[in-house]
Structure formats: structure tokens, C-alpha cells
């Protein structure tokens, strides 16, 4: 079963919010001895970014646009 446009847009926003949360967490921990946690967040950010890229390609094929029409989710 292929995801609908609505599902793709939802997933894009979900992963984008996850990226923003991880980035914000890293910024808060910069002055703390939490290098392992920050490195883990970096890998999460990269993984989510790849997923968002693939989802945007799917959205582009289905609709001709690569950005969701729904506004970004708040933190």
C-alpha cells in the first residue's frame, strides 16, 4: 500500500520536528559533558534528514511540489 499525500506530509512534518528537537537539545548541552549524547543526536539528525529527503521526493512525484502545505509543527 502506498502512502497518501496526507500521510507523506504528516511524516515529513513529524521527522522535521524530530530534527528541530534534537538540534535544540544539542545546543542546550554544548557546555555540558555530554559528548556521547550529542553524537547520538547527530546520528539521529542525519538519519531523519535522509528520511525527509526521500519523503519529499515521493511528495514531488505525487503532487509536483516537495514541501507540505501544512505549517511546521511547534516545538
FENJO-V870446 format. One record per run of one state. SS is the DSSP state (2 for helix, 1 for strand, 0 for the rest). FROM is the first residue (numbers start at 0). TO is the last residue. If there is no record, write none. Layout:
# FENJO-V870446
SS | FROM | TO
SS | FROM | TO
This chain:
# FENJO-V870446
0 | 0 | 3
2 | 4 | 27
0 | 28 | 33
2 | 34 | 62
0 | 63 | 74
